[in-house]
Amino acid sequence: MIPSFLTQLHFLRPWWFLAFIPLAYAWLLLRKQWQAGHQWERVCDPHLLPYLLQQSAGSSLKAISALIASGWIIAVIALAGPTWQKLPQPMYSQQQARVIVMDLSDNVRAADLQPSRLVRARYKLLDILRDMQEGQTGLIAYSGEPYLVSPLTEDTHTMMGLVPTLSPAIMPVAGNDLTAALHMAAKLIKQAGLTQGHIIVLAASSPSTEAISTAKTLAAEGITVSVLGIGTNHNAPMTLPDGQYATDDKGAIIFSHLNMDNLQELADAGHGRYVAFTDDDHDVKLLLNDEPVAVDDYTVSQSIPLLPEDANIQDKRFDSRSSLGQAKPGLDGYQRGAMLAPLWTPHRILKYDGYKATTQLWQDAGYWLVWLILIPAAVAFRRGWFGGRA
């Protein structure tokens, strides 16, 4: 029985097989040259042939020709792109910018979360960066002034290496100026040439009325502001780096209180979501699942399931006349009026995975043959193969 991969085997760039033509021509020329050498055997005595013909040079030429021919054949087959299986590929990439704004004021030293708000905030930041698969991400830390930790980048792994260093001890100015941090985050998004973005605030302090007003202004410009509260609504004593409780001038212990109502108001003003701190990753998933996703010049909310995850709508089409947020009547069995990504002009979708439209592309396996070229190359570089025997 023929293996399944052989029935699927074909070449993505078959025109590369035309490169066999010069190889065949060179082989004909060399064959004529070898035949000319054999003609001496017809007119000369056998004991004189070693003095008339250079046997070693002829055999060396044949070996080199065979190596070159084998390398040529392998290279041509690799360039032709052999393939026998398909892999899913996204039909678009997210052109989204998100900026994480982390509170590094003295309030992160509160001990209502064990071992401290700061340590738990670092873990939450790592979880957020780890779950971000697409788009560009930036990081800002703020206390009395905002400071850029990382510009917008797709390399979240490098950013994760900076998280353990984040501490109020590295902030030169004490305080809690979230307003300035929001302005810096919005500036990063606009400098990237994007009209939409998402700001995620890891807040251990209650926002000011000015910060709430700023979030409302940014939301009107297309930049949403979501909030993850780091702490509880109970009065929590603030600790110092040495583990002692922080006190005021009169020796009284300083307490920190996280006003969740104000944080909710900040998220509402920013058209985002407020998520309370949880011990698991449920809070992080709520934040990221509600992110707006930019598709071309439109925005689709990930929190709204566009189609079932196992939907296969091959041979179904979106009509360019359909309005945004409306499905063509021909899509039987799917949500009508759901937020659909507007793929203008009739566009075929092979599979719909959550909110990502994917298609199936043949995987090019030609690069695996490149390793075989190393075998004749290694043999050809033996001493004496070029320029005669040593």
HELIX and SHEET records of a PDB file:
HELIX    1   1 SER A    4  GLN A    8  1                                   5    
HELIX    2   2 PRO A   14  ALA A   19  5                                   6    
HELIX    3   3 PHE A   20  HIS A   38  1                                  19    
HELIX    4   4 TRP A   40  VAL A   43  1                                   4    
HELIX    5   5 PRO A   46  LEU A   48  5                                   3    
HELIX    6   6 LEU A   49  LEU A   52  1                                   4    
HELIX    7   7 GLN A   55  ALA A   80  1                                  26    
HELIX    8   8 ASP A  106  ARG A  109  5                                   4    
HELIX    9   9 ARG A  117  ASP A  131  1                                  15    
HELIX   10  10 THR A  156  MET A  160  1                                   5    
HELIX   11  11 VAL A  163  THR A  165  5                                   3    
HELIX   12  12 PRO A  168  ILE A  170  5                                   3    
HELIX   13  13 LEU A  178  GLN A  191  1                                  14    
HELIX   14  14 THR A  209  ALA A  220  1                                  12    
HELIX   15  15 MET A  260  ALA A  269  1                                  10    
HELIX   16  16 HIS A  282  ASN A  289  1                                   8    
HELIX   17  17 GLY A  366  LEU A  369  5                                   4    
HELIX   18  18 VAL A  370  ALA A  380  1                                  11    
SHEET    1   A 2 HIS A  10  PHE A  11  0                                        
SHEET    2   A 2 PRO A  82  THR A  83 -1                                        
SHEET    1   B 3 LYS A  86  PRO A  90  0                                        
SHEET    2   B 3 LYS A 356  TRP A 362 -1                                        
SHEET    3   B 3 LYS A 351  ASP A 353 -1                                        
SHEET    1   C 6 PRO A 146  THR A 153  0                                        
SHEET    2   C 6 GLN A 136  TYR A 142 -1                                        
SHEET    3   C 6 ALA A  97  ASP A 103  1                                        
SHEET    4   C 6 GLY A 197  ALA A 203  1                                        
SHEET    5   C 6 ILE A 223  GLY A 229  1                                        
SHEET    6   C 6 HIS A 271  VAL A 275  1                                        
SHEET    1   D 2 ALA A 236  PRO A 237  0                                        
SHEET    2   D 2 PHE A 255  SER A 256 -1                                        
SHEET    1   E 2 PRO A 292  VAL A 295  0                                        
SHEET    2   E 2 TYR A 298  SER A 301 -1                                        
END                                                                             
